[in-house]
Amino acid sequence: MPLPTLSPEECDRLIGMAWEDRTPFDAIEAQFGLKENDVRAVMRRHLKPGSFRRWRERVKGRSTKHAARRNFGTGRFKSDNQRRG
């Protein structure tokens, strides 16, 4: 399946979301309709080879990038140090 054509702004936003530690691939899929492998293909195409390798090492197996592996519930994470409301 060919990747959808993204505008430069969409591509920048997708790359930013992919680099963010706390943005799961599920959120990227909901916004752009791209699965993890598609995100990987976009990153490979638009990043320098060294940057792509660093990104892959960074997200490989990272629980915060995979919603099913997160150890906290859905919604926003709240630190124990924050005031209870």
Stockholm file with secondary structure:
# STOCKHOLM 1.0

chainA/1-85         MPLPTLSPEECDRLIGMAWEDRTPFDAIEAQFGLKENDVRAVMRRHLKPGSFRRWRERVKGRSTKHAARRNFGTGRFKSDNQRRG
#=GR chainA/1-85 SS CCCCCCCHHHHHHHHHHHHCTTCCHHHHHHHHCCCHHHHHHHHHHHSCHHHHHHHHHHHTTCGGGSGGGCSSCSSCCCCTTSCCC
#=GC SS_cons        CCCCCCCHHHHHHHHHHHHCTTCCHHHHHHHHCCCHHHHHHHHHHHSCHHHHHHHHHHHTTCGGGSGGGCSSCSSCCCCTTSCCC
//
